[in-house]
């Protein structure tokens, strides 16, 4: 008989208690993993940002527009190799709950600026040739069962009225984290209608996308762009694409902080669940530990027995937890795919869950170990089970 | 090394409750030769178990000298005592102290996990010890599947499996019926006579004490 066998047999001595503890741990580990995945999905847009792109927007707020005429000036600036622009459309497809992101872009420069969107050449050509044409992401097409040639009508909110489009292209993402849920329309179509119906709002875009020759010059170029438009009618704020994405995430900063706090509380709950079990175990085995020491077992043997038992329970709980996570994440991903297109637990999340369970296993054994170390053999032998 | 397995001189043991000193053993001097079977009797609180604990090296005397199996154990530190106990002492408890999750074989094997014996050697030792106590055919049984007498016999097998110099028994028949108690005493007598084991037994039971070669009485911490 090896000591490991004794540790294992000890861990299943009170089967119901051990099973309940393991289930509690598993559920907590799963919840911890889900929250981590949720936070990661929130940051997915920022993670997918390209380092060689800058975003120039109004220095007042993203809801304020910039003149389309800035493009010519931006093209002439040092370090900028290409310029594109986009605008948030904000239309409703049948019902507001069918939300998806819609951007009006400059058709000619769009794919050049975003090489991570893969569109077949013939489809892109069709997009360039028709004003009402749109390109949509693969996941969005799957969500509504759309295919090439399908007409789509949106009800405008920022730009009132009914807007008719035709799907001419379906893009796929170059990377797993590339968002495949975007609806891309042509800015010139949007601007044409605005010019006709709301002339005061024509010729305005939401933001510029600047491609740099050298990403290492991002700070310098950003500074130069903003300095160039200082004291103009619409002053600018230029930042990296990642910073731009992060500014949206920061708007939900309180929610993310709340989620992080909950995830830490969950760790605390796991710790208490296991610590409670281990404390009960140690209290019940005071006389057993004393008799083992009478046989000649040392304190470090008891240390190993208690720590080992705690780690076994934590390890099994952690394993079941990540197994549950791998199942539940798929269910959750389907339910929230329109908001978080890349909701998926990665290896780091699984590893973090197991590492957390491992640390909890160590933490939960500290008090019982201290107690077992402190008690005198003769005092322990007096305790009757 | 003298012929005495136990050599106690001027042993004094007291406990403190707050600032109040409570003497438990007073000026005990005792020699127990090798191969002896000594029964310690006395009323509750007379210090019998304390003396046994001191002989086992699981408690420390307040003053006096205490030599067991040729070692002055009052001078040893905690780790040295643990190592010494595993080599020289076999302890039999009133309530057996078997681990419920281990089989009879595994319980008896426990003290051997502290030795460098191979698995095969451990198996041989355990089987021998269980044969001596007459439980060779019950080695795969768990404590809950054994009677009180059988559990105590497993505990005796565990006490002798390392071939210790001294067997200490604390009320070994205290939790048993008359028949089982008789069996246990026959077994201890056999260990003493046939295997020449030195035994010190604490008991309240006069019938158990009759089996010992020498009976000593403790009263209020003093030996008669």
Interface residues (C-beta under 8 A of the other chain):
Chain A: X1 X3 X5 X6 X9 X10 X12 X13 X287 X288 X291 X292 X293 X294 X295 X296 X297 X298 X299 X376 X377 X378 X381 X384
Chain B: X53 X56 X58 X59 X78 X79 X82 X83 X85 X86 X87 X89 X91 X93 X95 X97 X99 X100 X101 X102 X106 X109 X110 X111 X113 X114 X158
